[in-house]
Amino acid sequence: MGSGLDSLHDHTVSKNNNMKDFHLYINSAQAIEDALGVNYFTTSLELLKRTGLNIYIDHLVFQD
């Protein structure tokens, strides 16, 4: 897949990636946000959300 947000974007827009059966649980969003930076963390979540992946952040659901 590569590294960085560009590679993540390329991977998530592929028509073969249906992630609706998968779940991502983030139990300490603040720690990840502090490590990555707000922009990188938010952009990563937006890209992952496009795949249909079910994302749960600190007990909140982040999905369509």
N, CA, C, O and CB atoms as a CASP TS submission, in Angstrom:
PFRMAT TS
TARGET T0000
AUTHOR 0000-0000-0000
METHOD Language model
MODEL 1
PARENT N/A
ATOM      1  N   MET     1       0.820  -1.180   0.000  1.00  0.00           N
ATOM      2  CA  MET     1       0.000   0.000   0.000  1.00  0.00           C
ATOM      3  C   MET     1       0.868   1.250   0.000  1.00  0.00           C
ATOM      4  O   MET     1       0.443   2.266  -0.550  1.00  0.00           O
ATOM      5  CB  MET     1      -0.935  -0.005   1.194  1.00  0.00           C
ATOM      6  N   GLY     2       2.023   1.231   0.568  1.00  0.00           N
ATOM      7  CA  GLY     2       2.848   2.425   0.649  1.00  0.00           C
ATOM      8  C   GLY     2       2.699   3.084   1.998  1.00  0.00           C
ATOM      9  O   GLY     2       2.163   2.488   2.932  1.00  0.00           O
ATOM     10  N   SER     3       3.172   4.310   2.104  1.00  0.00           N
ATOM     11  CA  SER     3       3.061   5.030   3.362  1.00  0.00           C
ATOM     12  C   SER     3       2.565   6.439   3.104  1.00  0.00           C
ATOM     13  O   SER     3       2.708   6.960   1.998  1.00  0.00           O
ATOM     14  CB  SER     3       4.407   5.057   4.099  1.00  0.00           C
ATOM     15  N   GLY     4       1.992   7.047   4.106  1.00  0.00           N
ATOM     16  CA  GLY     4       1.500   8.411   3.990  1.00  0.00           C
ATOM     17  C   GLY     4       0.040   8.479   3.605  1.00  0.00           C
ATOM     18  O   GLY     4      -0.575   7.474   3.251  1.00  0.00           O
ATOM     19  N   LEU     5      -0.505   9.681   3.681  1.00  0.00           N
ATOM     20  CA  LEU     5      -1.929   9.876   3.395  1.00  0.00           C
ATOM     21  C   LEU     5      -2.269   9.666   1.928  1.00  0.00           C
ATOM     22  O   LEU     5      -3.379   9.234   1.618  1.00  0.00           O
ATOM     23  CB  LEU     5      -2.352  11.261   3.814  1.00  0.00           C
ATOM     24  N   ASP     6      -1.355   9.956   1.022  1.00  0.00           N
ATOM     25  CA  ASP     6      -1.632   9.731  -0.394  1.00  0.00           C
ATOM     26  C   ASP     6      -1.868   8.255  -0.682  1.00  0.00           C
ATOM     27  O   ASP     6      -2.778   7.903  -1.434  1.00  0.00           O
ATOM     28  CB  ASP     6      -0.480  10.254  -1.250  1.00  0.00           C
ATOM     29  N   SER     7      -1.062   7.400  -0.093  1.00  0.00           N
ATOM     30  CA  SER     7      -1.227   5.956  -0.279  1.00  0.00           C
ATOM     31  C   SER     7      -2.517   5.466   0.369  1.00  0.00           C
ATOM     32  O   SER     7      -3.218   4.619  -0.184  1.00  0.00           O
ATOM     33  CB  SER     7      -0.025   5.198   0.302  1.00  0.00           C
ATOM     34  N   LEU     8      -2.820   6.005   1.544  1.00  0.00           N
ATOM     35  CA  LEU     8      -4.068   5.627   2.212  1.00  0.00           C
ATOM     36  C   LEU     8      -5.253   6.040   1.353  1.00  0.00           C
ATOM     37  O   LEU     8      -6.208   5.278   1.204  1.00  0.00           O
ATOM     38  CB  LEU     8      -4.165   6.276   3.619  1.00  0.00           C
ATOM     39  N   HIS     9      -5.199   7.234   0.789  1.00  0.00           N
ATOM     40  CA  HIS     9      -6.271   7.697  -0.096  1.00  0.00           C
ATOM     41  C   HIS     9      -6.422   6.787  -1.307  1.00  0.00           C
ATOM     42  O   HIS     9      -7.535   6.389  -1.649  1.00  0.00           O
ATOM     43  CB  HIS     9      -6.002   9.132  -0.552  1.00  0.00           C
ATOM     44  N   ASP    10      -5.309   6.455  -1.961  1.00  0.00           N
ATOM     45  CA  ASP    10      -5.346   5.579  -3.134  1.00  0.00           C
ATOM     46  C   ASP    10      -5.963   4.238  -2.794  1.00  0.00           C
ATOM     47  O   ASP    10      -6.741   3.691  -3.575  1.00  0.00           O
ATOM     48  CB  ASP    10      -3.943   5.377  -3.700  1.00  0.00           C
ATOM     49  N   HIS    11      -5.620   3.707  -1.636  1.00  0.00           N
ATOM     50  CA  HIS    11      -6.143   2.411  -1.211  1.00  0.00           C
ATOM     51  C   HIS    11      -7.643   2.487  -0.912  1.00  0.00           C
ATOM     52  O   HIS    11      -8.391   1.574  -1.262  1.00  0.00           O
ATOM     53  CB  HIS    11      -5.383   1.913   0.025  1.00  0.00           C
ATOM     54  N   THR    12      -8.080   3.556  -0.275  1.00  0.00           N
ATOM     55  CA  THR    12      -9.485   3.640   0.137  1.00  0.00           C
ATOM     56  C   THR    12     -10.431   3.930  -1.013  1.00  0.00           C
ATOM     57  O   THR    12     -11.611   3.591  -0.927  1.00  0.00           O
ATOM     58  CB  THR    12      -9.645   4.701   1.185  1.00  0.00           C
ATOM     59  N   VAL    13      -9.956   4.543  -2.085  1.00  0.00           N
ATOM     60  CA  VAL    13     -10.855   4.841  -3.197  1.00  0.00           C
ATOM     61  C   VAL    13     -10.977   3.677  -4.177  1.00  0.00           C
ATOM     62  O   VAL    13     -11.756   3.749  -5.127  1.00  0.00           O
ATOM     63  CB  VAL    13     -10.376   6.073  -3.930  1.00  0.00           C
ATOM     64  N   SER    14     -10.219   2.614  -3.956  1.00  0.00           N
ATOM     65  CA  SER    14     -10.317   1.438  -4.809  1.00  0.00           C
ATOM     66  C   SER    14     -11.702   0.808  -4.675  1.00  0.00           C
ATOM     67  O   SER    14     -12.218   0.673  -3.566  1.00  0.00           O
ATOM     68  CB  SER    14      -9.220   0.414  -4.454  1.00  0.00           C
ATOM     69  N   LYS    15     -12.292   0.428  -5.784  1.00  0.00           N
ATOM     70  CA  LYS    15     -13.634  -0.161  -5.768  1.00  0.00           C
ATOM     71  C   LYS    15     -13.650  -1.545  -5.127  1.00  0.00           C
ATOM     72  O   LYS    15     -14.719  -2.054  -4.790  1.00  0.00           O
ATOM     73  CB  LYS    15     -14.180  -0.247  -7.181  1.00  0.00           C
ATOM     74  N   ASN    16     -12.502  -2.151  -4.959  1.00  0.00           N
ATOM     75  CA  ASN    16     -12.436  -3.502  -4.392  1.00  0.00           C
ATOM     76  C   ASN    16     -12.373  -3.507  -2.869  1.00  0.00           C
ATOM     77  O   ASN    16     -12.349  -4.577  -2.260  1.00  0.00           O
ATOM     78  CB  ASN    16     -11.237  -4.228  -4.942  1.00  0.00           C
ATOM     79  N   ASN    17     -12.347  -2.359  -2.258  1.00  0.00           N
ATOM     80  CA  ASN    17     -12.205  -2.288  -0.811  1.00  0.00           C
ATOM     81  C   ASN    17     -13.544  -2.009  -0.151  1.00  0.00           C
ATOM     82  O   ASN    17     -13.966  -0.856  -0.056  1.00  0.00           O
ATOM     83  CB  ASN    17     -11.193  -1.216  -0.424  1.00  0.00           C
ATOM     84  N   ASN    18     -14.207  -3.048   0.301  1.00  0.00           N
ATOM     85  CA  ASN    18     -15.455  -2.906   1.030  1.00  0.00           C
ATOM     86  C   ASN    18     -15.187  -3.296   2.474  1.00  0.00           C
ATOM     87  O   ASN    18     -15.014  -4.473   2.792  1.00  0.00           O
ATOM     88  CB  ASN    18     -16.595  -3.778   0.402  1.00  0.00           C
ATOM     89  N   MET    19     -15.157  -2.312   3.326  1.00  0.00           N
ATOM     90  CA  MET    19     -14.766  -2.534   4.707  1.00  0.00           C
ATOM     91  C   MET    19     -15.951  -2.511   5.667  1.00  0.00           C
ATOM     92  O   MET    19     -15.750  -2.405   6.877  1.00  0.00           O
ATOM     93  CB  MET    19     -13.761  -1.499   5.120  1.00  0.00           C
ATOM     94  N   LYS    20     -17.173  -2.606   5.165  1.00  0.00           N
ATOM     95  CA  LYS    20     -18.355  -2.470   6.014  1.00  0.00           C
ATOM     96  C   LYS    20     -18.470  -3.548   7.087  1.00  0.00           C
ATOM     97  O   LYS    20     -19.191  -3.371   8.068  1.00  0.00           O
ATOM     98  CB  LYS    20     -19.582  -2.492   5.163  1.00  0.00           C
ATOM     99  N   ASP    21     -17.768  -4.658   6.909  1.00  0.00           N
ATOM    100  CA  ASP    21     -17.812  -5.725   7.907  1.00  0.00           C
ATOM    101  C   ASP    21     -16.725  -5.581   8.963  1.00  0.00           C
ATOM    102  O   ASP    21     -16.628  -6.410   9.868  1.00  0.00           O
ATOM    103  CB  ASP    21     -17.685  -7.067   7.231  1.00  0.00           C
ATOM    104  N   PHE    22     -15.908  -4.541   8.856  1.00  0.00           N
ATOM    105  CA  PHE    22     -14.795  -4.345   9.776  1.00  0.00           C
ATOM    106  C   PHE    22     -15.056  -3.170  10.705  1.00  0.00           C
ATOM    107  O   PHE    22     -15.788  -2.240  10.366  1.00  0.00           O
ATOM    108  CB  PHE    22     -13.496  -4.125   9.005  1.00  0.00           C
ATOM    109  N   HIS    23     -14.444  -3.231  11.883  1.00  0.00           N
ATOM    110  CA  HIS    23     -14.616  -2.197  12.900  1.00  0.00           C
ATOM    111  C   HIS    23     -13.249  -1.734  13.390  1.00  0.00           C
ATOM    112  O   HIS    23     -12.345  -2.545  13.588  1.00  0.00           O
ATOM    113  CB  HIS    23     -15.474  -2.719  14.082  1.00  0.00           C
ATOM    114  N   LEU    24     -13.105  -0.431  13.585  1.00  0.00           N
ATOM    115  CA  LEU    24     -11.893   0.152  14.140  1.00  0.00           C
ATOM    116  C   LEU    24     -12.287   0.849  15.428  1.00  0.00           C
ATOM    117  O   LEU    24     -13.116   1.759  15.424  1.00  0.00           O
ATOM    118  CB  LEU    24     -11.205   1.144  13.134  1.00  0.00           C
ATOM    119  N   TYR    25     -11.688   0.417  16.536  1.00  0.00           N
ATOM    120  CA  TYR    25     -11.960   1.003  17.842  1.00  0.00           C
ATOM    121  C   TYR    25     -10.738   1.812  18.278  1.00  0.00           C
ATOM    122  O   TYR    25      -9.636   1.276  18.385  1.00  0.00           O
ATOM    123  CB  TYR    25     -12.308  -0.099  18.894  1.00  0.00           C
ATOM    124  N   ILE    26     -10.942   3.093  18.525  1.00  0.00           N
ATOM    125  CA  ILE    26      -9.878   3.969  19.014  1.00  0.00           C
ATOM    126  C   ILE    26     -10.261   4.377  20.427  1.00  0.00           C
ATOM    127  O   ILE    26     -11.233   5.102  20.635  1.00  0.00           O
ATOM    128  CB  ILE    26      -9.673   5.232  18.080  1.00  0.00           C
ATOM    129  N   ASN    27      -9.483   3.902  21.398  1.00  0.00           N
ATOM    130  CA  ASN    27      -9.832   4.125  22.795  1.00  0.00           C
ATOM    131  C   ASN    27      -9.170   5.352  23.413  1.00  0.00           C
ATOM    132  O   ASN    27      -9.533   5.750  24.520  1.00  0.00           O
ATOM    133  CB  ASN    27      -9.469   2.923  23.589  1.00  0.00           C
ATOM    134  N   SER    28      -8.226   5.947  22.735  1.00  0.00           N
ATOM    135  CA  SER    28      -7.562   7.138  23.252  1.00  0.00           C
ATOM    136  C   SER    28      -7.254   8.083  22.095  1.00  0.00           C
ATOM    137  O   SER    28      -6.101   8.248  21.696  1.00  0.00           O
ATOM    138  CB  SER    28      -6.262   6.763  24.020  1.00  0.00           C
ATOM    139  N   ALA    29      -8.292   8.689  21.575  1.00  0.00           N
ATOM    140  CA  ALA    29      -8.148   9.558  20.416  1.00  0.00           C
ATOM    141  C   ALA    29      -7.211  10.725  20.698  1.00  0.00           C
ATOM    142  O   ALA    29      -6.451  11.128  19.818  1.00  0.00           O
ATOM    143  CB  ALA    29      -9.504  10.077  19.983  1.00  0.00           C
ATOM    144  N   GLN    30      -7.253  11.265  21.890  1.00  0.00           N
ATOM    145  CA  GLN    30      -6.404  12.414  22.214  1.00  0.00           C
ATOM    146  C   GLN    30      -4.925  12.064  22.116  1.00  0.00           C
ATOM    147  O   GLN    30      -4.133  12.876  21.638  1.00  0.00           O
ATOM    148  CB  GLN    30      -6.721  12.928  23.613  1.00  0.00           C
ATOM    149  N   ALA    31      -4.542  10.883  22.554  1.00  0.00           N
ATOM    150  CA  ALA    31      -3.136  10.459  22.480  1.00  0.00           C
ATOM    151  C   ALA    31      -2.697  10.314  21.020  1.00  0.00           C
ATOM    152  O   ALA    31      -1.588  10.710  20.662  1.00  0.00           O
ATOM    153  CB  ALA    31      -2.929   9.119  23.237  1.00  0.00           C
ATOM    154  N   ILE    32      -3.559   9.751  20.186  1.00  0.00           N
ATOM    155  CA  ILE    32      -3.227   9.594  18.764  1.00  0.00           C
ATOM    156  C   ILE    32      -3.170  10.962  18.094  1.00  0.00           C
ATOM    157  O   ILE    32      -2.268  11.239  17.303  1.00  0.00           O
ATOM    158  CB  ILE    32      -4.265   8.683  18.049  1.00  0.00           C
ATOM    159  N   GLU    33      -4.135  11.809  18.415  1.00  0.00           N
ATOM    160  CA  GLU    33      -4.163  13.155  17.850  1.00  0.00           C
ATOM    161  C   GLU    33      -2.916  13.945  18.252  1.00  0.00           C
ATOM    162  O   GLU    33      -2.347  14.669  17.436  1.00  0.00           O
ATOM    163  CB  GLU    33      -5.428  13.896  18.302  1.00  0.00           C
ATOM    164  N   ASP    34      -2.499  13.806  19.499  1.00  0.00           N
ATOM    165  CA  ASP    34      -1.284  14.487  19.965  1.00  0.00           C
ATOM    166  C   ASP    34      -0.053  13.989  19.215  1.00  0.00           C
ATOM    167  O   ASP    34       0.837  14.773  18.886  1.00  0.00           O
ATOM    168  CB  ASP    34      -1.097  14.278  21.475  1.00  0.00           C
ATOM    169  N   ALA    35      -0.002  12.691  18.947  1.00  0.00           N
ATOM    170  CA  ALA    35       1.158  12.101  18.268  1.00  0.00           C
ATOM    171  C   ALA    35       1.193  12.457  16.779  1.00  0.00           C
ATOM    172  O   ALA    35       2.259  12.738  16.230  1.00  0.00           O
ATOM    173  CB  ALA    35       1.146  10.581  18.435  1.00  0.00           C
ATOM    174  N   LEU    36       0.032  12.444  16.131  1.00  0.00           N
ATOM    175  CA  LEU    36      -0.027  12.670  14.683  1.00  0.00           C
ATOM    176  C   LEU    36      -0.244  14.126  14.301  1.00  0.00           C
ATOM    177  O   LEU    36       0.178  14.564  13.231  1.00  0.00           O
ATOM    178  CB  LEU    36      -1.121  11.840  14.089  1.00  0.00           C
ATOM    179  N   GLY    37      -0.894  14.859  15.164  1.00  0.00           N
ATOM    180  CA  GLY    37      -1.340  16.209  14.830  1.00  0.00           C
ATOM    181  C   GLY    37      -2.801  16.150  14.429  1.00  0.00           C
ATOM    182  O   GLY    37      -3.262  15.153  13.873  1.00  0.00           O
ATOM    183  N   VAL    38      -3.518  17.209  14.710  1.00  0.00           N
ATOM    184  CA  VAL    38      -4.968  17.239  14.469  1.00  0.00           C
ATOM    185  C   VAL    38      -5.294  17.021  12.999  1.00  0.00           C
ATOM    186  O   VAL    38      -6.173  16.220  12.682  1.00  0.00           O
ATOM    187  CB  VAL    38      -5.559  18.570  14.937  1.00  0.00           C
ATOM    188  N   ASN    39      -4.613  17.709  12.100  1.00  0.00           N
ATOM    189  CA  ASN    39      -4.921  17.620  10.678  1.00  0.00           C
ATOM    190  C   ASN    39      -4.687  16.208  10.133  1.00  0.00           C
ATOM    191  O   ASN    39      -5.540  15.670   9.427  1.00  0.00           O
ATOM    192  CB  ASN    39      -4.082  18.624   9.900  1.00  0.00           C
ATOM    193  N   TYR    40      -3.551  15.614  10.452  1.00  0.00           N
ATOM    194  CA  TYR    40      -3.226  14.277   9.949  1.00  0.00           C
ATOM    195  C   TYR    40      -4.206  13.240  10.506  1.00  0.00           C
ATOM    196  O   TYR    40      -4.655  12.355   9.776  1.00  0.00           O
ATOM    197  CB  TYR    40      -1.773  13.896  10.322  1.00  0.00           C
ATOM    198  N   PHE    41      -4.536  13.347  11.785  1.00  0.00           N
ATOM    199  CA  PHE    41      -5.476  12.423  12.413  1.00  0.00           C
ATOM    200  C   PHE    41      -6.860  12.535  11.779  1.00  0.00           C
ATOM    201  O   PHE    41      -7.466  11.523  11.427  1.00  0.00           O
ATOM    202  CB  PHE    41      -5.562  12.691  13.919  1.00  0.00           C
ATOM    203  N   THR    42      -7.359  13.758  11.633  1.00  0.00           N
ATOM    204  CA  THR    42      -8.687  13.977  11.059  1.00  0.00           C
ATOM    205  C   THR    42      -8.752  13.529   9.604  1.00  0.00           C
ATOM    206  O   THR    42      -9.718  12.885   9.195  1.00  0.00           O
ATOM    207  CB  THR    42      -9.070  15.447  11.165  1.00  0.00           C
ATOM    208  N   THR    43      -7.744  13.860   8.832  1.00  0.00           N
ATOM    209  CA  THR    43      -7.704  13.459   7.429  1.00  0.00           C
ATOM    210  C   THR    43      -7.659  11.937   7.296  1.00  0.00           C
ATOM    211  O   THR    43      -8.329  11.371   6.433  1.00  0.00           O
ATOM    212  CB  THR    43      -6.492  14.088   6.729  1.00  0.00           C
ATOM    213  N   SER    44      -6.884  11.285   8.133  1.00  0.00           N
ATOM    214  CA  SER    44      -6.811   9.818   8.119  1.00  0.00           C
ATOM    215  C   SER    44      -8.177   9.209   8.396  1.00  0.00           C
ATOM    216  O   SER    44      -8.586   8.264   7.722  1.00  0.00           O
ATOM    217  CB  SER    44      -5.790   9.315   9.156  1.00  0.00           C
ATOM    218  N   LEU    45      -8.883   9.744   9.380  1.00  0.00           N
ATOM    219  CA  LEU    45     -10.219   9.227   9.703  1.00  0.00           C
ATOM    220  C   LEU    45     -11.196   9.443   8.552  1.00  0.00           C
ATOM    221  O   LEU    45     -12.002   8.564   8.248  1.00  0.00           O
ATOM    222  CB  LEU    45     -10.757   9.896  10.971  1.00  0.00           C
ATOM    223  N   GLU    46     -11.127  10.591   7.921  1.00  0.00           N
ATOM    224  CA  GLU    46     -12.010  10.869   6.780  1.00  0.00           C
ATOM    225  C   GLU    46     -11.752   9.881   5.637  1.00  0.00           C
ATOM    226  O   GLU    46     -12.693   9.383   5.019  1.00  0.00           O
ATOM    227  CB  GLU    46     -11.809  12.320   6.283  1.00  0.00           C
ATOM    228  N   LEU    47     -10.500   9.606   5.365  1.00  0.00           N
ATOM    229  CA  LEU    47     -10.163   8.650   4.305  1.00  0.00           C
ATOM    230  C   LEU    47     -10.644   7.253   4.658  1.00  0.00           C
ATOM    231  O   LEU    47     -11.189   6.552   3.806  1.00  0.00           O
ATOM    232  CB  LEU    47      -8.652   8.633   4.053  1.00  0.00           C
ATOM    233  N   LEU    48     -10.451   6.845   5.895  1.00  0.00           N
ATOM    234  CA  LEU    48     -10.906   5.518   6.317  1.00  0.00           C
ATOM    235  C   LEU    48     -12.431   5.426   6.297  1.00  0.00           C
ATOM    236  O   LEU    48     -12.984   4.375   5.973  1.00  0.00           O
ATOM    237  CB  LEU    48     -10.378   5.193   7.723  1.00  0.00           C
ATOM    238  N   LYS    49     -13.102   6.504   6.634  1.00  0.00           N
ATOM    239  CA  LYS    49     -14.566   6.510   6.642  1.00  0.00           C
ATOM    240  C   LYS    49     -15.131   6.244   5.247  1.00  0.00           C
ATOM    241  O   LYS    49     -16.187   5.626   5.117  1.00  0.00           O
ATOM    242  CB  LYS    49     -15.089   7.849   7.171  1.00  0.00           C
ATOM    243  N   ARG    50     -14.442   6.702   4.213  1.00  0.00           N
ATOM    244  CA  ARG    50     -14.901   6.502   2.832  1.00  0.00           C
ATOM    245  C   ARG    50     -14.976   5.032   2.439  1.00  0.00           C
ATOM    246  O   ARG    50     -15.703   4.684   1.508  1.00  0.00           O
ATOM    247  CB  ARG    50     -13.984   7.228   1.876  1.00  0.00           C
ATOM    248  N   THR    51     -14.247   4.171   3.121  1.00  0.00           N
ATOM    249  CA  THR    51     -14.266   2.746   2.801  1.00  0.00           C
ATOM    250  C   THR    51     -15.507   2.055   3.344  1.00  0.00           C
ATOM    251  O   THR    51     -15.800   0.921   2.966  1.00  0.00           O
ATOM    252  CB  THR    51     -13.027   2.072   3.347  1.00  0.00           C
ATOM    253  N   GLY    52     -16.238   2.725   4.226  1.00  0.00           N
ATOM    254  CA  GLY    52     -17.373   2.097   4.880  1.00  0.00           C
ATOM    255  C   GLY    52     -16.993   1.463   6.205  1.00  0.00           C
ATOM    256  O   GLY    52     -17.838   0.876   6.880  1.00  0.00           O
ATOM    257  N   LEU    53     -15.730   1.578   6.579  1.00  0.00           N
ATOM    258  CA  LEU    53     -15.240   1.036   7.845  1.00  0.00           C
ATOM    259  C   LEU    53     -16.016   1.654   8.998  1.00  0.00           C
ATOM    260  O   LEU    53     -16.225   2.867   9.028  1.00  0.00           O
ATOM    261  CB  LEU    53     -13.721   1.295   8.009  1.00  0.00           C
ATOM    262  N   ASN    54     -16.438   0.840   9.935  1.00  0.00           N
ATOM    263  CA  ASN    54     -17.127   1.316  11.129  1.00  0.00           C
ATOM    264  C   ASN    54     -16.070   1.784  12.121  1.00  0.00           C
ATOM    265  O   ASN    54     -15.244   0.990  12.572  1.00  0.00           O
ATOM    266  CB  ASN    54     -18.040   0.201  11.752  1.00  0.00           C
ATOM    267  N   ILE    55     -16.093   3.059  12.460  1.00  0.00           N
ATOM    268  CA  ILE    55     -15.080   3.649  13.326  1.00  0.00           C
ATOM    269  C   ILE    55     -15.733   4.108  14.623  1.00  0.00           C
ATOM    270  O   ILE    55     -16.732   4.828  14.610  1.00  0.00           O
ATOM    271  CB  ILE    55     -14.365   4.831  12.621  1.00  0.00           C
ATOM    272  N   TYR    56     -15.158   3.685  15.734  1.00  0.00           N
ATOM    273  CA  TYR    56     -15.634   4.060  17.058  1.00  0.00           C
ATOM    274  C   TYR    56     -14.497   4.780  17.775  1.00  0.00           C
ATOM    275  O   TYR    56     -13.408   4.230  17.937  1.00  0.00           O
ATOM    276  CB  TYR    56     -16.120   2.807  17.870  1.00  0.00           C
ATOM    277  N   ILE    57     -14.756   6.002  18.198  1.00  0.00           N
ATOM    278  CA  ILE    57     -13.726   6.799  18.858  1.00  0.00           C
ATOM    279  C   ILE    57     -14.191   7.117  20.268  1.00  0.00           C
ATOM    280  O   ILE    57     -15.191   7.806  20.469  1.00  0.00           O
ATOM    281  CB  ILE    57     -13.422   8.104  18.064  1.00  0.00           C
ATOM    282  N   ASP    58     -13.447   6.603  21.244  1.00  0.00           N
ATOM    283  CA  ASP    58     -13.775   6.856  22.648  1.00  0.00           C
ATOM    284  C   ASP    58     -15.265   6.680  22.898  1.00  0.00           C
ATOM    285  O   ASP    58     -15.904   7.536  23.511  1.00  0.00           O
ATOM    286  CB  ASP    58     -13.336   8.266  23.057  1.00  0.00           C
ATOM    287  N   HIS    59     -15.809   5.580  22.428  1.00  0.00           N
ATOM    288  CA  HIS    59     -17.204   5.175  22.607  1.00  0.00           C
ATOM    289  C   HIS    59     -18.199   5.984  21.765  1.00  0.00           C
ATOM    290  O   HIS    59     -19.408   5.863  21.963  1.00  0.00           O
ATOM    291  CB  HIS    59     -17.574   5.295  24.057  1.00  0.00           C
ATOM    292  N   LEU    60     -17.708   6.807  20.829  1.00  0.00           N
ATOM    293  CA  LEU    60     -18.582   7.509  19.905  1.00  0.00           C
ATOM    294  C   LEU    60     -18.470   6.863  18.538  1.00  0.00           C
ATOM    295  O   LEU    60     -17.387   6.415  18.161  1.00  0.00           O
ATOM    296  CB  LEU    60     -18.232   9.015  19.835  1.00  0.00           C
ATOM    297  N   VAL    61     -19.536   6.803  17.803  1.00  0.00           N
ATOM    298  CA  VAL    61     -19.531   6.197  16.483  1.00  0.00           C
ATOM    299  C   VAL    61     -19.231   7.276  15.446  1.00  0.00           C
ATOM    300  O   VAL    61     -19.866   8.330  15.426  1.00  0.00           O
ATOM    301  CB  VAL    61     -20.887   5.497  16.184  1.00  0.00           C
ATOM    302  N   PHE    62     -18.246   6.994  14.582  1.00  0.00           N
ATOM    303  CA  PHE    62     -17.844   7.915  13.530  1.00  0.00           C
ATOM    304  C   PHE    62     -18.070   7.209  12.204  1.00  0.00           C
ATOM    305  O   PHE    62     -17.166   6.565  11.671  1.00  0.00           O
ATOM    306  CB  PHE    62     -16.348   8.371  13.694  1.00  0.00           C
ATOM    307  N   GLN    63     -19.285   7.335  11.674  1.00  0.00           N
ATOM    308  CA  GLN    63     -19.615   6.677  10.417  1.00  0.00           C
ATOM    309  C   GLN    63     -20.773   7.406   9.768  1.00  0.00           C
ATOM    310  O   GLN    63     -21.366   8.297  10.375  1.00  0.00           O
ATOM    311  CB  GLN    63     -19.960   5.187  10.639  1.00  0.00           C
ATOM    312  N   ASP    64     -21.102   7.037   8.537  1.00  0.00           N
ATOM    313  CA  ASP    64     -22.236   7.641   7.827  1.00  0.00           C
ATOM    314  C   ASP    64     -23.535   7.116   8.367  1.00  0.00           C
ATOM    315  O   ASP    64     -24.602   7.508   7.896  1.00  0.00           O
ATOM    316  CB  ASP    64     -22.152   7.373   6.329  1.00  0.00           C
TER
END
